[in-house]
Amino acid sequence: MALLSGSAAFPQIHTMTRKDSSVISRTYNLNPVVVTGSGHHQRLKSTATPVHVLSSQEIREQGISTFDAALTRMMPQVSMAPNSMGTFLRLNGLGNKYILILINGQKLSGDISNNVDLNRINMSRVKRIEVLDGAASSLYGSDAIAGVINIITDQPTQQLVGITSDTHVSGHGVLTEAVSLDLYKSGFGSYTSFTHDRADSYQTTDLEYVKGSDTETQQTIAPLFTGYRSNIFGQKFTYNPNQHLALNAGLDYSYKITDRPETRSDITGGTDYEMRYKGLRWNVGGIYKFTSRNSLQADFTVDRFRYGKEYDVETKTNAIGDYVQSKKQRMMEGELKGILGLSAHSTTILGADWRKDYLTATSGNIDRQVYTLAAYAQHEMRLLKDLTATLGLRLTHHETFNNHLTPKATLMYAPCNFRFRATYSAGFRAPGLDELYYHYFSVNRGKAQISFGNQELKPEKSHYLSLNAEYRNEVIAVSVTGYLNRINDMVVKQNVDIDDASRTMLIKEFPEMTQDQADKMVSYALYQNSDKGDVKGVQLNVSANLFPGLNLSTNYVYTYARSKSGEQWEPLERSIRHAATIAANYHHTWGRYGMNINLNGRLQSKTYYTGTYENAPGFGIWNLHTTHTFDCTKWAFVEPSIGIDNLFDKVDRRIDSSTRKYALYSPGRMVVVGLKLKYKH
């Protein structure tokens, strides 16, 4: 993984190169161009705001075919918890709603009960993934309190025709097949892709505790990991009539349905329906470059996402094949941004942004919309030979919460092989439409579940401070970063105890609830502002090129994340105190054959859970992957790969219960086989 202060600090190191073929050339681009930290393109070592970069080459070398695996294997500050509703993502101790996910700088929407459908991300088109830690609302607005994950896609411009097929297969029915067709000629580009991704449900134990007992067990078919089938179709067009103008238009359609065991009369754990998700995202945009340092950019994006229940078992109210929509979301966003080089040693960004969010939720009794207007400015200037400063400010007008200012200031002092960085940034997050207006009722296994929104909520605000020190030369790079992120008025879902008066209120609010269901309820959920959240941590990144062909890296994070309600402090849900990733990569070429061997490990301490849930134990997972590249002709290559995930067969086999959740979701050791075929002419 290329880090701001890790391996990316090296200059470019070229190995496995051959003049007659770019296919098996092996280049460590350790100082790539990035855009997320500063809002404009610049070399990674020159950005004053910490950014982590994960390249498509590194992803391919590890045999990774999914977005969640790419991040968790190589970025210890990121953790994931898959479930039937999507993926619960956490960055530096903070969860989904504080993390802004972008595709080429444009927001990816679609929330599923505070879970994210990461299967919407087409990994076959990923050029690199940039992760910006900490509050970034001065450039990116609401939601960017924990950080920003920006997925940069690739559109080749140096070939007439390119055809690629990339297949990965492993145990438990895991299959990913991606095909693409790229055409480029005379400034016009067409980029078409299709990805099919599937996996079977699996268990790590087929036992569960009998309801009401902590000792008696029974068999169950309830899966730990929920299987699915997913398809993504993408089409993008680009047109560059001259060196000044570049236009683009794109569309992505995604479909996903879960594959859970059906209900049975002889055993528990089945379901009557599958969760079905559909997404349609399209955008148009362009950039006009007056000069190499002066440009004007415009983008307009529409993102639609919906999910619901598709029945595969006949019930009293539904036939097989019936679809009941749960939630429909739509986002429309337009942005105009100018990047200006007003002097030889400065860059100024001026921008305006408009966004409108729509939410229709049948289960939550919501049909609402809200708009946001924003204007922002950022000025980056070299003060002295080795000293650079950046000042930024964003004014956001939210339809419900009026006006908010979010400033940013950075300093970077870079003498010789050292880098010293200081960053302050403010964050802002407006409560979501669900948090404001939810009126939710459902029955799960005979138990009523109720959630209320709260129109008295206040926006969340944060203050983020980080200090970074780095040393680098052509052999080793060492970086240490300390940070503090404080959030005021955190929005949390708190349980409210039920008495006779509130039970009567609930029956009145939800006539569909039976008296027996009401009598069994002990609490309902209500969105409220807690006093504050506090996240502090340290990141250590070390990378070394010991000799040509061998790269070693390790990344460690310590995260202390907690929230306070009243006088009580408690760990943030699913936070992890210690986590590390370790990687060793060796590559070499012999004639037309190239080999790459990658060993990767993730180690983490226990995962904290709140309320009555016990903490999940820590674990260490190691993966070994080999890639073999054969130059067949000048225009084509074949790249088979084989590896082993979870080398030491680490599995959490604890019995599921009402007080137990998991941090490790691996089914155990699995062989992973891949084959990539590419033709370009």
Salt bridges, closest charged atoms under 4 A:
ASP20 OD2 - ARG18 NH2 2.58
ASP20 OD2 - ARG592 NH2 3.85
GLU61 OE2 - ARG26 NH2 2.33
ASP111 OD2 - LYS327 NZ 3.64
ASP117 OD1 - LYS256 NZ 3.71
GLU130 OE2 - ARG128 NE 2.54
ASP133 OD2 - HIS52 NE2 2.71
ASP143 OD2 - LYS107 NZ 3.08
ASP166 OD1 - HIS168 NE2 3.49
ASP182 OD1 - ARG125 NH2 2.63
ASP266 OD2 - ARG264 NH2 2.83
GLU274 OE1 - ARG260 NE 3.74
ASP303 OD1 - ARG120 NH2 2.69
ASP303 OD2 - ARG281 NH1 3.12
GLU310 OE1 - ARG276 NH1 2.97
ASP357 OD2 - ARG355 NE 3.06
GLU380 OE1 - HIS40 NE2 3.54
GLU435 OE2 - LYS97 NZ 3.17
GLU435 OE1 - ARG429 NH2 2.77
GLU460 OE1 - ARG429 NE 2.54
GLU470 OE1 - ARG421 NH1 2.93
GLU470 OE2 - ARG472 NE 3.54
ASP489 OD1 - LYS458 NZ 3.49
ASP500 OD1 - ARG503 NH1 3.52
GLU509 OE1 - HIS439 NE2 2.63
ASP516 OD2 - LYS520 NZ 3.39
ASP534 OD2 - ARG486 NE 2.83
ASP534 OD1 - LYS536 NZ 2.64
GLU573 OE2 - LYS661 NZ 3.72
GLU614 OE2 - ARG654 NH1 2.98
GLU614 OE2 - ARG660 NE 2.99
ASP631 OD2 - ARG18 NH1 3.41
GLU639 OE1 - ARG60 NE 3.22
ASP645 OD2 - ARG73 NH2 3.03
ASP652 OD2 - ARG654 NH2 2.94
